[in-house]
Structure formats: C-alpha cells, structure tokens
Amino acid sequence: MMSCERRVVSIGDVSMSASDNLTPLVPTVPPRRGGLHREGGDLPSSELATLRWMMQKALLRQDMFLLGPPGPLLRHTVFRFCELLRREVEYVDITRDTGEADLKQRCEICSGSLKYVDQAPVRAAIHGRVLVLEGIEKAERNVLPLLNNLLENREMSLEDRRFLLAPERAKQLRAQFGSHKEFSQLVPVHEDFLVVALGMPERGNPLDPPLRSRFAALQLPSSLPSELVGSLAQLAPSLPTSSVERLLAAAATLQDLAEGDLDSLKIPGLDIAGLGCAVRVLEAFPGTDMQSVFKRVYPAAEIVPLQEQEVALIKKVLAELQSSSVSYSLEDVSLAHGEVSEKLPAARLRFRKCVSGRHTDNVVEALAACGPFLRASDHKSESVNLEKDIASEEGEAHQLRSLSAKELRTWLSVRGVSHTGCFEKAEFLARAQ
C-alpha cells in the first residue's frame, strides 16, 4: 500500500520524507508512454517492490544498479522514484565516446572569455541530486577510475582547481585547519547525492569488477501477465479481452525463452511496454492482423541475426496469434485545424481499410504529432501552385535550350555553378539543367 501524506511516501513498512520543492529538474513520467498504466491508476506489485527496495537503499545512502530488459522500463522506474520523492535528476547517457570532460567540466568560451562549465555528475554532487548513469557497462577504461573515485570516496578533482570530497572529510579538514585560503577550493559533496546506474551487462559486454562492487544491484522482475491485463484493457477499452490475453501469452512465452538457461538459444528480450502501443493500434484499426502488429513490437526475427532453431521458435509463438487479411493503407495526410497547438501541431492521418487486397468504403482517421514542415493549405490551391511551378520550369528549360554554348557558360558563371570540363553545348545545358 502506498500513501503520500505530509510529504512522506510510504510503501509497505518503508517510509521516506519527500521534498516540497517542485523544480523543472524533478522528472514527470508520462502516464501512457513507457508505463502501461494510466494516470491515477494503481502501480503493479512488481514496480512497487522495486520502488520499496530503492527507498531502502536511499535511506542507507547506498548507490544502486538496476538491471533489466531493453527499453524505457529502467529509466522510467528511476524517474518514478524521483517523481514520488520530488528529487531532482541529472542524466548521463554513457557511450564508448564518453570522456572525462563529459563527466567533469567542459572548457567553453563565453562572452570572449574562457570558462569551465560543470557537467551533470558535478552538478548532481554539489546540489544533492540523483545522478542517473545509463549504459554504464559501456564506459571506457580511461573514465573508470573517475567513476570509481566518485562512487567509493565521493571525490573528484576538477579542471578549475576545485576538488570535490566527501562531506565528512570536508568537516574534519575545516575543523582541523580552519578557514585557510588553501581550503577555499574544497567543495563538499552534498549528503543527499545519490547515484543510480542503469544497464544490461551480458557476456560480451561485462561490467568492470571494481566498479561492480560499488553498487547494490537489483534485477527488475518481469511483470506477471495477470498484472498487465487490467493496464492494457484501460489503454484499449473497446478491444476484446481475449485479444489482450493472446498478446500477453505470446509476450510471456518469448520472455521465458529469452530468460531461459539454455545456452544454445539466444532469443532477444521483449520490451513489455511496447504492448501498450500494440493494443492501441488494434483498437484504432479493427480487424488488423495481430501477427503483423506484434512483429512491429518485436521485430527480432527480421533484424537480429538468429539461428534457424531460434527463428522457428519465434514463428511458432507468432503462429498462435490471430491472423487476418485485413490491412489499412494511408490515403491522405492533412493538418488538423481543431487540435493544433502552438508547441505541438497535429496531423490528421486518413487510412482506408483493405480486405484481401481490395479497398473498402471504411475509413479510419487518427491524429499524430507532426513537425512544422506540414502546412495547412487547400487542395485546389496546391494543385494550382503545382501547375504554375511546372509551367515555369518548362519555360525556363525552353529558354536555356535556345542559348548558345558561350551564353550557357556565362549563365552558369553568374549563378556560381562550376562548368569545368564542359566544352560542347550539350554539356553546358546538362550542367545548367
């Protein structure tokens, strides 16, 4: 049971005080993207157990390492934790190209002067924020000592001659030596500073052993199909429950095969959060082939190189899903006038239903976010403008053909087009066109 009263968050027998500051750095997990539940709904028991474990480690001031399948599940779990406790977040996506400057300070020119700018780990350590390190198993060896020192000793030497050190050590030095100028560059790390690493170490991508010992690790448990039926049904109320159960059964089978102990099978894992998109597509487009929709959520057989036995297992699981000859083809795209906002314009997509390859009279419309490149215009004006453009291009081409080779060379030179290697009129004309 979870309750939020008097700025205290309680999950089971674990309680933790929450901050009353709501700043832009406090994340907000989208209710329908990534998570499978709507806003205001109850969290699954597996996610509550993970949040309870994270609260225990936060009370002990112990850094955490969350392991789980690919997808936004790990990241959204940490953001959910910070959202409940109103903790500010600093995020770093670690890749093979991440260097020390990306984790310490970058040298930038501001208003004509050289300046060192603190990066996310430094800002999180000074201000007591939660530092999220995603893909920490990809860190190169030149940055591993830096991360080890920050995690174990809470120390880091900066380029601007400042030095981060643990708060207890800073208090001892100041009590022993007083406020000397030599100690003005010592910056104590905030007591609320916390590191949460996200990753998926595998045999070909292991985690460095010294770095591994700095964390309290947790393998996120997979959500049970019984827990997800209600969440998926809320996302697609008009979709039959039998269709939702078939999708979950196929997903559970593939997940069991991916997490199995057989070394001969290496089936990729499935992002359970993608099932939310699948049920919304099945609801918006009635009669759609369930196999094709599931392949879009789990395209492993078409993308990842697999053995014949693994491909056969995936096809066997997909064969249990309902197959149909119904499809939808995109017919028109227009700007939605009534649903347009200044920040996020919307496009109206018009699909026509096809049965066995033949078009029917059934039409489905859907809204989708679009960029500023889509402009609202009348179809008649578009056709008129297109005809004018074609006519002007034909007139200009006729005018170019009437010019001589010397005139074409002058025409190209005026417009800054190189005519090197052109000697005949046909060559100049081809370059001009």
GUKE-475190 format. One record per residue: x, y, z of N, C-alpha, C, O in turn. Coordinates in steps of 0.02 Angstrom, whole numbers, plus 50000, padded with zeros to 5 digits. Last residue first. Layout:
BEGIN
XYZXYZXYZXYZ ...
END
This chain:
BEGIN
510395112246678509775109046699509855105646766509375102746792 511755115646668511265120746686510615117746710510305120246757 512325103546628512525106446691512025111746715511895112246775 511685102046504511565097046557511765099746625511425098446675 512225113146438511505112746450511335107746505510905108946547 513585109946428513375115946466512635115546484512445117446539 513435098446348513725097846414513545103846458513375103046516 512895103746231512515098746268512775097946339512385096846386 513925112046187513305115046211512895110046252512595111946302 515565106646248515025106846199514395109946230514345110446292 516335107646365516575110646303516015111346251516005116246214 516695106246535516155106946485516435110646424516735115946431 517665106646632517595100546593517045100746541516945095746506 516795117346740517435114146724517315107546687516915103446709 515795125446782515725122446715516385119446692516525119046633 514955128446934515585126646900515435123446833514995119046828 513925141946966513945134746952514575133246912514705136546862 513595155246992514085151847035514125144447025514355140847070 512825162046905512485158646960512955154547004512735150947048 513735166446812513365171446851513045168246912513005171346964 514145154346755514615158246795514265163346838514465164446895 513005150246683513245146246739513715150246784513685149546845 512945160346587512365159246632512585155246693512375156746749 514135158446518514045164646557513475163846607513525166246663 513835146046461514405146546506514355152846549514505152746608 512745149646380512635145046435513205145246486513095144746546 513405157746289512905160746333512755156246392512645158646448 514215148246226514525153746261514045157046310514235158746366 513225139946170513685137146219514025142646259514105142046320 511635148946164512225145946135512685143246190512545144246249 509905145546206510535148946215511105145246181511075139146170 508785137546200508875142446146509535146246151509715149946105 508775130346316508935126846254509065131546196509405129746148 508345140046407509035137646410509235134146345509795134846322 506995141146371507435146946363508165144846365508575147546327 506515128546409506485130546338506955136446325507275136746272 506685129546548507065124546510507075126146436507585125246403 505775139646577506485140846589506915135846551507435137646525 504565133146544504765139246509505505140746517505835142746469 504565122546637504595121046566504805127146525505185126546478 504475129846757505065125746744505135124046670505685124046643 503215135746742503805140046744504445136146731504905138646698 502405124246742502425128546683503035132946683503355133946631 502645119346871502825115246814502885119546751503345118646711 502125129846947502825128246952503065124146893503605125246866 500775129346909501175135346894501915133846897502305136246855 500405116846960500385118046887500795124146868501125124046816 500565119547096500985114447064500995115346989501515114646957 499585129047117500285130947126500755125947093501275127747065 498465120947093498595126747051499325128947056499635130447005 498585111447195498615109247126498765115047079499145114247031 498455119847307499055115947298499135113747226499675114147197 497175124847290497735129547285498385125847275498835128247240 496485112847311496435116247247497015121047237497315121347184 496775109547443496995105047390496985108547323497415107247281 497405122347550496855119447513497115115147457497625116747427 498435119347693498295122647629497725118947595497595113147610 499525119247826498825118747807498715122647743498885128547739 501065110347821500705116647820499985115447797499855111147754 502335102447902501675101247873501275107647878501155110147933 503455106347970503515105847897502845104847864502765106247804 503405106448106503155112448072503195112047997502975116647962 502885089248141503325095048145503045100948107502505100448078 501595080748233501995082048173502415088248184502295092048231 500655067848312501065073848317501495074648255501745069648227 499105062148246499805060848263500175067448266500035072148229 497515054448239497915060548249498625058548270498715053748308 496565045648115496975045748176497375052248178497545055048126 495195037548039495595043548047495955043348114495675041148164 494685025547923494885026847992495335032947993495805033447954 493375019847821493935024447829494055025647903493585026547941 492625008447711492775010147781493415014247785493935012447757 492455004047584492215010747599492365012947670492245018747688 493964995347530493264995747550493075003047564493485007547556 495104987947415494904993647456494154993347470493754991247428 495874972147427495384976447394495154981847442495034980647501 496694963347496496994967547445496514972147410496734975847365 495834957647590496124953447537496394957647480496344955647421 495274973247622495134966247637495354962147578495104962847523 495714988747691495784984147635495664977047660495924975047712 495245005147738495264998047754495284993847690494924995147642 496235019547736495675015847706495785008447718496335005747709 496615033247842496765026547819496135023447789495585024447814 497275048747869496675045447844496875038747814497255038547765 497855058747998498015053447952497365049747933496975047947977 498185074848039497625070148033497795065047978497865066847920 499395081048151499215079148083498645074148085498625069748129 499695094848259499455088048248499275087048175499025091548142 501005104148341500475103348292500305096048281500715091648292 501475109748484501465103048455500885102648405500325100948425 501405123448513502025119748525502035113148489502565111048466 500135127848478500725131548454501365127448461501815128048419 499055114648421499305119148472499945122448446500235120148397 497625108448341498305111048334498475115548392498075119848411 496385103148323496805100248376497515102948374497965099748402 495755109048215495455109848282495905107648338495825109848395 496535105848102496435112848121496195113448194496415117948229 497765095148060497145095348099497045102348127497425104548170 498355093847898498455097047963497785097647998497295100247971 498385077447821498215084547823498335087247893498395083447941 498555064247713498845067447772498685074847768498835078147718 497805049247651497875056547650498175058847716498055055747769 497975035247653497645038447596497775045947593497855048647538 498765020547698498735027747709498495031147646498765030247591 497835005747722498305009547681498205016947693497645019347697 497664991247818497474998247809498035001747771498625000947785 496964974547810497514979247815497254986247803496684987247781 496484957947837496294965047840496924969247849497364967647889 496614944547844496804947647780496624955047778496614958047725 497354938247997496794940347955497064943647892497654945247888 497734928348139497944931148075497324932748033496834928948034 498084928048311497574928148259497834931648197498124937048200 499484918148366499094924248364498614924148305498724920648255 500234906948346499664906348391499234912648392498674912448418 501304910948271500774907348237500154906548281499604905448255 502214916048361501804920748324501224917348288500704920448276 502814904048403502444908148451501974912948415501404913948436 503404899948284502904895648317502484899548367501884898448373 504314910148261503744909348215503204904848245502604905948232 505194907448367504824913848365504224913248319503684915648336 505664894648330505304895548393504894902048393504324902148416 506304897748209505734893148209505334893848274504714893548272 507344905748254506834908648210506204904248209505644906748208 508064896048325507784901748360507234905148319506714907148346 508444887248223508034884748279507704890548316507124889948336 509244895348144508624892748116508154890248172507554891148168 509864909748235509924903048208509234900648184508714903448202 509854927248187509704921648232509814915048196509854914748135 510174943948182510364937548152510284931848202510624931748254 508784954848198509354951748232509534945148197509084941148183 507704957648107508274962248116508884958648144509424959248117 506684948248102506864951648040507504955748046507824957247995 506524943548232506634938648179506864941848114507204938548074 506254955248306506894951848314507034947148256507604946648233 505244964848323505494963248255506144959348256506554960148211 504014967448414504554962648423504834960548354504664955148330 503124976748366503364977448435503984973148447504414974948486 502924971748240503174978548246503434979948317503904983848326 502374959448268503044959648238503344966648241503954967448245 501104963048311501584960448361502294960548333502774961548371 500534966648189500604971648242501124969348294501524973348317 500544954448122500944959948095501044965448147501574968548150 499664946948204500364944848195500794950648171501354951648195 498444953048192498784953448256499514951448251499944953948288 497824962748067498184956548079498594957148143499044961448147 496354971848117497044971648093497374964948111497224962048162 495074973648164495194968148117495904967748091496044963548048 495144991348183494814984848196494974979748141494994981348082 496205001748235496114998648170495804991748179496174986748183 496205005148370496075010348320495935007548252495565010548213 496524992848432495884996148446495715001348392495135001848372 497784990148383497254985348370496564988348383496084986648350 498465001248435498415000448362497844995648345497454996948299 498364998548571498055004648545497985004348469497495006948442 499094986848581498374986548594498034992848569497454992548548 500404991748549500074986648508499324986448519498944986048471 500735000648651500645003248582500274998148539499875000148497 500814991148754500334996648758500204999748690499635001348673 501874983248720501204980448711500674985748717500134985048689 503034989848755502804990548686502114987548674501794989148624 503324985848883502984992248875502724993248804502264997148793 504064974448868503364973648884502984980148874502384980048858 505204970548754505014976348794504254976048806503854977148761 506014955048758505444958848734505304964648782505284963648843 507654948848711507114950348757506584954748726506694957848673 508174937148583508174943748615507574944648661507044941648650 508774920848611508224924848585508224931648620508274931848682 509774910248603509924917148619509394921648589509534925848546 510094893748648509594898448624509754905448649509874906548708 511104886748710511054886248637510554891148608510574892548548 510954888248844511474892248812511424891948736511674896448702 509514889548936509814885948880510324890448845510144895748818 508824896049033509504893949049509844890248992510424888149000 507814910448982507944903448997508684902049008509114906248995 507424922748943507724922249009507884915049029508064913749086 506854920148819507434924648822507794924048889508404924748892 505784911848853506314909148811506944913548815507504910948814 505024920948927505284914948960505854911848919506354909548948 504704929948825505114932248881505404926348919505984926648941 503904922148743504534924648717504994927048774505604926148770 502824920048833503204914448806503884916648781504394913448794 502364933148855502634929348911503044923348887503564921748917 501904936448726502454940248756502774936348814503384936348821 500864927248711501434926948665502034930648694502604928348689 500044931648816500294924848816500894924148770501384920848787 499744944748777500134943648838500424936548840500974935548864 498964942048663499584945948658500034944748718500644943848711 497904935148721498334931748672498994935448664499524932348658 497354945048804497644939148835498094935348786498604932648806 496874954048707497394956148755497734950148786498344950048793 495894946048648496464948348608497044950648653497624949248638 495004944348755495344938548727495954940548684496454937048685 494464956848774494944954448823495324948348797495904947348815 494324967548631494114961648670494664959248716495264959548700 494404985148647494724979148621494514973148663494514973548724 493904996348708493464992848661493784986548631493444982948594 494975001148789494354998448820493924994448772493604989648793 496525001448798496094999948741495434996948767495354990848766 497015004648924497275008248865496835007248804496775011748763 496364995449005496225002649013496465006648954496155011648935 496944983548962496234984648950496034991948959495594994348924 498234985149011498124985348939497394986348922497234989648872 497944984249149498254990249122498154990749047497994996149021 497374971249160496974977149177497274983549148496904987849125 498484963449120497844963049085497424969249098497154972249051 499594964049201499564968449143498904968349106498774972649065 499494954349298499534961349319499424966149262499194971749272 499534942549226498914944149261498904951449285498374954449291 500854942049181500314943549134499664945449168499284949549142 502004950649291501594944849276501044946649226500794952249228 503504958749245502804959249267502414953049246502494950549190 505084953249299504614954149245503904954349273503724950649318 506114962449413505704956649396505224958249339504984963949333 507714968849391507004970449392506594964449372506704961549319 508984965249495508704963149431507954964349433507604961249472 510034976149577509364973049578509164971449506509174975849462 511464979949678511144978449614510474975049625510354971749676 512324992349746511854987249767511404985849707511004990149688 514024995749693513294996449690512954990849729513234985549742 515364993349687515154999649718514395000149724514155004649759 515734982149617515694981549690515454987849724515344987849784 515874986249486515294982249504515194981849579514624981349603 517094992149479516504996449476515884992749499515424995749528 517924980849485517944985849538517334990449539517094992449592 517414973849361517334971249430517414976349485516994976449530 516444981449235517094981349267517024978949339516614981749376 515274970849153515404976749194516074975949230516244970449252 515304964748981515294964049055515414970749089515634975549058 514784960248849514794967248872514784967248949514304969648978 514624947248818515064951148775515134958348797515514962048767 513714943748920514364940348915514854944548872515434945148890 513034959248984512984952548957513684949648949514174952748969 512184971749076512804968249061512674961149037512264957449064 511294983649061511104976749045511744972949027511834971048969 510874997649168511254993949119510984986949108510524984749142 511035011849268510585007649229511005003949177511435006949144 511345018349430511605016049366511095011349334510765007349368 511195031649530510805025949508511045024149438510965028149391 511815040149668511965037749600511545031549587511535026849627 511545054849763511405047749753511525045949680511355049849635 511685066849888511915064649823511845057049818512065053449862 511405071950011510865068649976511065066149907510635063549870 512555078750051512385072450084511835068550048511805062450054 513635085149923513005085549962512835078649991512965073449961 515365086749944514815083649908514195083649953514245082450013 516245102049969515965095849996515395093249953514975097149929 517625108049892516895108349887516615101849914516735096549885 519025117749914518725111349932517965112049933517695116149970 519535130149897519375126449836519085119549851518915115849805 519875134450021519285137549990519075133949927518505134549905 521005129750078520425125350081519795128550052519255125750056 521915139750069522055133650033521445129050030521385124949985 521475149350155521355150450084521465144050044521155143049992 520695141950300521265144450263521085145350190520605142350165 519785140250419519595142850353520195146050319520215152050310 520435125450502520085131750499519945133950428519975129850382 521005113050518521435118450492521075125250489521395130250473 520005105150579520715104350597521135110350577521565112550615 518795108450525518865108750597519595108450619519775111250671 519075106150391518925112950412518985113650488519195118850513 519285092350393519825096850372519695103950395520165107350417 518035087550437518635086150476519195090950458519545093450502 517175091750334517085094350402517705093250445517895097650484 517685084150227517715091550225517635094550294517975099350311 517355071250268518065073150262518145080650260518625083350288 515965071850260516285070550324517025072650323517275075450372 515745074250121515575079450171515895078250239516075083050273 517095070450008516535068250049516385073450103516835076750127 517505082549880517675077449929517065076049972516585079849973 518125090549737517545087849772517775082449820518185078249803 519055104549707519105097449724518485095449763518335098349816 519595116149581519185114149638519245106649648519445102949603 520285119049468520675118549530520235117349591520485117449647 519535117349356519605124149381519925124449450519845129249487 519425103649337519915107349297520015114449322520545117349310 519315093849489519035097549433519585101649398520115102849426 519315078049562519705084149550519455087449486519405084149434 518255070249675518385071649604518765078249599518575083249629 517465058549785517995063349771518065064149695517965059349657 516805048049849516455054349838516975059949827516925065349856 517355035549857517615040649902517245047249899517365051649940 516545027749766516815025049829516995030549879516805030149937 516125035949659515655031449693515905029349761515525029149809 517255043149620516645046749638516165042349677515845044649724 518145032849591518305037549645517695041449667517615042949726 517485026549484517625022949545517755027649604517515026549659 517495036749387516855034449415516965030649480516575031549527 518885037649365518495043549386517845041449418517655044149470 519225024749321519485027349385519105033449411519015034249471 518455024649197518275020249253518585022649319518235022649369 518905031849091518445035249136518245030949196517905033349241 519735023249022520015029549045519555033449091519785037949126 518965012448984519415011549041519695018249066519885018749124 517245017348948517925015548930518375015448992518195018149045 515625010848979516145015648996516835013048978516995007148990 514595002148963514945004248902515515009148916515855011348870 513945000349081514384994949060514774996748997515254993248979 513085010949091513735011549125514205005949105514815006649113 511845014749036512355011548994513045011849025513545012748990 511565029449129511285024049087511825021349041512205025149011 511535036049279512045034049230511775028149190511755022549215 510875049049365510675043049329511195041749274511295045849230 510975056249518511345055549456511165048849424511295043549454 509985066749608510055059749590510395059449521510135062049472 510805080149699510305077349655510445069949642510955067249664 511605089349775511235083849806510685080949764510155079349789 512415098949718511745100949737511325095249767510745096349783 513615092149691513625098449730512935100049757512875102249815 513255080949616513625080049678513595086349721513535085849783 512615086549504512235082149549512585081449616512255081349668 513665093649446513085097249470512685093049519512445095549570 514505082849413514735087949460514145091849488514125093149548 513715075449320513935072449383514165077649435514035076749494 513475085949216512945083049257513195079749321512905080949373 514805098449223514375093749190513905090349241513935091749300 515235115649231515115109349266514645104949225514145107349197 516345123849128515635122749142515555115849173515775110849146 517565136149128517425129049139516705128249162516485131549209 517965148249005517605146449065517505138949068517385135749017 518695162248929518715155048938518395153349005518545156449056 517785175348845518225172948899518155165448907517635162548893 516835179548754517535180848740518015178548793518615179748786 515635174548805515745181848801516485183548793516725188448822 516365159448835515755163348849515935170748851516335172948892 516955144648783517085151848776516425155448783515975154648743 517305130448888516905134048840517095141448839517365144048888 517745114848938518025121548929517645124948872517665122648815 516825105049053516995106648984517245113848980516995118249014 517095093149183516985100049161517195100749088517665097549065 516605078149198516885083049245516695090249225516195092949249 516085070549098515885068949166516135073949217515905074049274 516625074848981515895074148983515645072749054515055073649068 517975073949008517675080649003516925080349005516605085049028 518215060249000518225063549065517895070449063517565072449111 517035053848875517685055048905517635058548972517085059748998 516135042948775516105047148835516805047748866517115042648881 516095034048671516435040448659516425045048720516695050548716 515325023548711516035022248701516425028748692517035028948704 514205031648829514355027948768515105026648765515475028448811 512975035748946513675034048935513745029748872513385024748864 511995048648978511985042548937512705040948917512995044448876 511475055849125512055054949081511975048349044511905043149075 510505067549215510525061449174511135061549129511295066649098 509935072249371510425073749319510555067249281510695062049312 508485077149459508845072049423509345075249375509205080349344 507735079949620507995082449557508465077249526508805073549561 506345071949693507075072649691507275075149622507025072749571 505055068549738505215075349714505965076649718506185081849744 504685055849763505045059349817505235066449799505525070049839 504045052749643503695051849706504025055849762503685058849803 505065055549550504435059349548504055058749613503775063649637 506025046249580506185053349591505555057649589505515062749623 505305034649541505575035349609505705042749625505525045149679 505115037549406504535036749450504745037649523504395040849562 506425037249361506055043549359505435043249403505245048349433 506675023649378507055028549417506695035249418506655038549470 505745018649285505705016649355506075021549400505835023449453 506185023949166505545026449193505445024249265505105027749303 507355016449150507385023749156506745026549186506775030949229 506855003349139507325005149193507325012749204507295015049261 505975004249026505745002049091506205004349147505975007049197 506235007248892506225012748941506035010749011505955015049054 507364994248831506754998248831506775003548885507275004248921 507934977748880507984984048841507324987648839506784984648844 507754972149053507724971248981507804977948944507754983148976 508934976049187508294974149159508314973649084508844974649054 509604982249338509694978249278509004976249253508554974749292 510214995649430509614992149407509764988649341510024991749295 511124999649565511224997449496510614993249477510504987949506 511445012949683511055007349657511235005849585511455010249548 512245018149835512125018749764511825012249737511935006849764 511535022149990511925017249952511745017949878511155018249861 510895027650102511365031650062511835027050022512445028050021 509875021250164510555019250184511095023150147511685021950158 508825026950094508885028450166509575026550192509835029750238 509065021049971509145028249977509205030250050509585034850067 508745007749997509445009449982509565016949988510105019050007 507355009250019507795006450071508525008350059508875010350106 506935014049896506875018349955507315015850012507605019750049 507175002849817507565008949804507515013749863508005017149880 506214994049869506934992449875507364998649865507854999549900 505055000949829505194999849901505924998249912506235000849959 505165000049691505195006549723505335006049797505695010149825 505014986049676505634989349655505704996149688506254997849711 503704984349724504264980949759504934984149740505374984849782 503014991749628503014993949697503584990749737503894993949779 503224983549518503514990149518503524993049589504004996549607 502494972149558503204971549543503554978349544504114978849568 501194977049570501544975049631502294974349619502694975649664 500844991749471500904984449481501314982849542501734986849564 499935005849537500535003049508500544995549518500274993049568 498305011349493498755008149541499355005349504499305002749449 498015027149407497925020049419498435017349468498925020649484 498345040149382497855039049434497745031649450497415030049499 498615037749212498725042049270498165040949320497575040949302 498745020249166498545027149156498665031149220498785028349273 500115009249131499525011149169499375018549156499815022449139 501295005949073500695002949045500065004949082499525002449065 502595017649030502205013849078501555011449047501295014549001 502805022448889503295018848930502945014648982502985008448978 501505033248904502075031648862502605028448905502835031448954 500545036948991500355032148940500925030148895500845025848852 501065045949084500625040749108500475035349056500305029749074 502795050149094502175050549056501725044749074501955039049078 503495055949243503435050149200502785050649161502255051549192 504425069649271503725067549269503665061849219503775062849160 505805074649376505505071649316504775070049326504535069349382 506395089949424506025084249450505655080949392505235084249361 506875101149364507305095349363506985089149394507265083749391 505955111449386505955108149320506405101949317506325097949271 505365107749556505755111549507505725108049439505505102349435 504615108249696504445105449631504775109749578504495114849557 504945104349861505135108549805504985104949739505195099249729 504755096149966504185100249947504345104949889503925109149871 505325079149966505455086349963504825090049942504415087349904 504815066350079504865069050011504975076550015504745079850061 505415053450183505155060250176505295062650105505825061350076 504865036850184505405041550167505105048350156504585049050122 504625020250243504385027250236504985031750224505535030650251 504135003850232504685008450219504395015350206503965016150163 503164994350236503444996550300504025001350292504375002750341 502314999750095502374994450145502624997150211502325001850238 502885014750065502725008650027502855002850074503425001150090 502615031650085502665025250119502455019750071501935020050039 503205047850092503005042450047503125035850082503675034550107 502745063150155503055056750172502765051450125502155050750120 502065075350155502705074750121503085068450141503705068550144 500825072150209501305076250246502005075350219502485074850257 500635057250119500345062050165500905065550202501395062450223 500375045050016500775051150013500425056350056499965059750032 500525027250013500175033250034500645039150033501245038350046 500285011049958500685017049952500255023049971499695023749948 500434994050000500005000050000500445006250000500935006650037 
END
